[in-house]
Amino acid sequence: MAQDHAVPAHSGDITPVPARSGIDLQINGEHYLHTGDPQMPLLWYLRDVLRLDGTKYGGEHGEGGADLVLVNGKATSAIGVPVSKLSGKQIVTVEGLVDAKGNLHPLQQAFIDEDAIGCGYCTPGWLIASMDLLNRHKDPADSDIDTLPNLCRCGCQTRVRAAIKRAAATMKQGSKA
């Protein structure tokens, strides 16, 4: 017995719903459309909406650098910038430092190798600030590293310095290969 598949009758009153407007964001190579409050700080969008919780809250003014992300390659306070200012910009969080295959970035590996993690709260910010630094200085001096805005209450600054220098050497070798 064949079943009849009825097609609903067209009533003529179907109206298309317009596409939702919002703010186009590019985060870690993925496209997102933020349709909420345009003044929401990027930090809360990352943590509360996308559940990317590597970027930390370091105070309402981004004290200590725990909330840093890369915006077009430059370290930027995620608490200090609303999503409305980020349309068309490339945003990279600490989660976005791994490559497409899931391999750690040489900087991440250097932090592990040099035991530059401590409690870990400040580590994402250190990684982001260090990426910015390494993008500007392929072989940073101690004085360059000393300009980073990050604070570590665990006392890992010496190991962070060693990790940044190790990563710089690794990255330099990788670019020659």
N, C-alpha and C positions, 0 to 999 in steps of 0.2 A: 504494500500500500504506500503510495507516494504521499509525502507530506506537502501540503501547500505552504508556501512561504509568502505570507502577505506582506506587501510593501505598504507602509503607512501612507495614508493620503496626505498630500501636501496642502497645508491650510493657507499658505501664502503669507503668513505672519512671522516667518523666521527672519530674524535680524541678526547679522553677524555681530559678535562682541569685538570691540576694538582691542588690539594688542595692548597689553599693559605697558605703560611707559615706565622708565626707570633709568638707572645709571649703569652703563656698561662698564664692567670691571674685568680686568685680566689679572688673575691671581694664579701664580705657579703654572702658567701656561694654559689655564682653563678660563673659559668665559663664564661670567656670572652677571645677572641682571638684578641690581638692588632696587626694590620697589618700595622700600620703607623710608624712614626719615632721612633726608639727604644730609642732615647735620650729624648723623650718627658717626662717632669716631671709628676709624678703620679698625682699631683694636677690638671693639665690641662686635663689629661685623665678622671679623675673623674668628673670634672665640665663640660668640653666642649663636651666630647664624651658620657659619661654615664648619664650626667645631674644629678649627685649626688652633689648637691651644698651646702651640710651642711659643708663640709670642706672649710675653708676660706683661702684667700690669706692674709698673714701677712707680706709680704716683700720677696724680692728675696732670703733671707737666712733663712726664716722661723721664723723671729723675733716674739716673743710673743706667739708662740704655737698655733695660730689659725688654722694652716694647719696640725695639727697632725692626724695621723691615726695609727691603730695598725697593725704592720707587724709581724706575728708570735707571737702576744701577747705583743709586745714591741712598745711603742710610738715612732713614726718615722715621721720626717718632709716630707710631701708629695711633697713639692716644691724641696726638696733636693735630691730626689731619682728618677732616670729615670726608666721607666717601664722595661727596659732591665735587671735591677737588681732584678726583682720581680717574675720571672718565678718560679712556684712551691711553692710560699709563700702564706700564708693565710693573706689577707688584710681585715681589718674591719674598716669601716667608722662609723661616728656617726649614720648614717641611719641603720647600721647593729647591733646596740645595742639592738633593740627590739627583742622579741622572735618571733617564727614562727607564733604565733597567733596574733601578733601585740601589745602585752603587753609591756609596758615600762620596761626597766631594773631598778632594785632598785636604781641605781645611778641616772638615769634620774628622777625618781619619787622624790628622795631626793632633787635634784636641784629645782624641782617645789615646794616641801613642804617647803624648806628653803628660797624660793624666791631668789635663787642664779643665776639669769639669767641676770639682768641688761638690757642692750640694746640687748644682745643676740649674738653679733658678735663673742665674744671669747668663748661662751659656748660650742660649739662642741669640741674645742681644750681642754678646761678644762675637759670635760667628758672623752675624750680619754686619756689624761694624768692621770686622776684619776683612770680610769680602769687599766692602767698599774701599777699605785701605789698599787691599791687594789689587783692586781694579785700577787704582790711581798710582800705586808704587809697587812695581814688580819685585823689588828687593828693599823692603822698608827697614829703616834704621830704628834704633831704640827710641829716638826722639819722635819719629813718626807714630810708633805704637803708643807712645805716651800721650798722644793727642786724642786717643779714642775716649769717648765719653762714658765708658762703662765702669761700673763699680762691682767689686766682688768682695763680699764680707768674709768669705772663706779663706782669703789670702792666696788665691791662685794666679795672681798677676804675673809672677815670674814664669810659671808654667804656660800661661797664655802667650807670653812673649816668645817663649821657645816654640810653641805650637805654630804661631804665625810665621816665624822664620823657617820652620820645617816645611810648612805648606808652601811658602814662597819658593823654596829650593825645589820641592817636588813639582810645583807648577811650571817652574822654569825648565826643568828637565823634560817634562811632558810636552812643552811647546817646541822643543828641539827634536823630538822623536818623529 
